Amino acid sequence: MAIKVDKVQKRKDIAISCKELILLHGIKDITISQIAKIAGVGKGTIYEYFKNKEDIVFEIVNIMILDRNIRVEEELSKLTCTKDKIKLFSSFFYVNKDAELRKLYKEFVSITLSSPDEEMIEFQTQCFDIHYVRFEQIIQDAIDNGELIEQSIQLVRGLFVSAEGMFIASEATNSIKNIESELNQFLDTLFDLIEVKK
């Protein structure tokens, strides 16, 4: 009797087994042979599950983002202040517990920008949309609860992308030395303007 392989789980297992190698060397400086050796499979098996080595980064990021989403939802459920909830969203770009995901996310964004792949772009779009809708709901709830002024809803998209913009600026330039401080100062100042004065 042939052994039935769970292809979805096998793909995840291969990807996760390569995570440390990719974190250490980056995707550009490793080969499929190295990936196969670390995963304990043949090169042909790698190509059964992945289009190329960049596709492996895509899978690792996908797995890690799903795990992070669960953690963030748990943390959000414990917070009552809208500003703290927004800061939690932004914390991805500086907290230590997300350092590995951040490094892989940079690889993923680099791949997506330099070699557009429809599946990767669709994944990035879905992630953006899911997080944006959740982010928008947090702001809308704060408006409905009388915590924020109604016009705050007009700031959602800009507020949502500002953290990533600062992250990219901090990684690509010497202009932002402490992203945590910059983001928190920005959010504190913005909330001073949009919170309902009591």
Buried (B, 14 or more C-beta within 10 A) or exposed (E): EEEEEEEEEBBBBBBBBBBEBBBEEBBEEBEBEBBBBBBEBEEEBBEEBBEBBBBBBBBBBBBBBEEBBEEBEEEBEEBEEBBEBBBBBBBBBBEEEBEBBBEBBBBBBBBBEEEEBEEBEEBBEEBEEEBBEBBBEBBBEBBEEEBBBEEBBEBBEEBBEBBBEBBBBBEEEEEBEEBBEBBBEBBEEBBEEBBEEE
